Amino acid sequence: MRKLPVLRTLKSFEAVAGFSSFTHAAATLGLTHGAISHQIRALEDWLGKAVFERHSGGVRLTEDGERLRTVCAQAFSLLEEECSRIRRQRKERSITVGSSATFLAQWILPRIEAFSEKHPDSVLNFQTCTDVAALRSGRVDALIVGELVPSPDDLVGIHLMGDVIGPVCAPGKPSLPQNAKDIPTSMMLHAESRLGAWTEWGTAVGINVGSRGGRRFETLSLAIQAARGGLGFAISPEILVRDDLGAGRLVAPLGFVAVERATWVYIAQTQAMAGDVAAFLQWLREEAANTK
């Protein structure tokens, strides 16, 4: 246990030292003159020596009192700063969400303002991460992935939406394809994260699609951007390009088809009832339902 005088005696001491007056210190702290005098006497008794010299005009600090005043000012400032930091931290509750860069940029971020307006005290942080280990280690609170993950009892998986995919391209092409065979293999755009997307789409429409030609991009987001720029055709889930289609930046000449793929959100079992995480999941589900 720390050997310190009672905290209120130090607060009274700091106030008297600041005003050089028991009367002014008492008024500031909402105490009586007698109460302040009692606190200072208790402090001096504990220290075994005086911290003030009394005179007709008030009080002045002793040499020991000057040193104690300096230390009190530093200590109380540190306490005030740390308590303020903790209060701010309590008000700003943080949720870290892991997602692919494409889903984050194309779907979550354009909608996230609506969540922030409903939950202004919840601070959302994002990581371009789809690794379940990040969820299990606590590095992220929610993980959004485009596949079903085997989930033992420590994880909860929630189905958000099924994927419908199709080729998209810039609208200015002189002759848009009527079927998959009309798409030149040299103009196929591939995302490293979904190298099987063309084959997946071809299987869904009953056509053998060659996918070795074309260009490769690190992310689907870059492949979509390349399609906007007129470099070719990118296979994309419809939900990720809906805004581009509506604004005329992209067209989907062959439409979209359902595939055996879906978007899931996973959380740790221990987070299932957490207020902020539960609110974020509810918002995700509502947005996903409105997207269909």
PyMOL commands that set and color helices and strands:
alter all, ss='L'
color gray80, all
select helices_A, chain A and resi 7-19+22-29+33-47+63-91+101-108+112-118+132-136+180-182+185-187+192-194+197-205+220-228+238-247+269-271+275-291
alter helices_A, ss='H'
color red, helices_A
select strands_A, chain A and resi 52-55+58-61+93-99+122-128+142-145+155-168+188-191+215-217+233-237+257-268
alter strands_A, ss='S'
color yellow, strands_A
deselect
rebuild
show_as cartoon
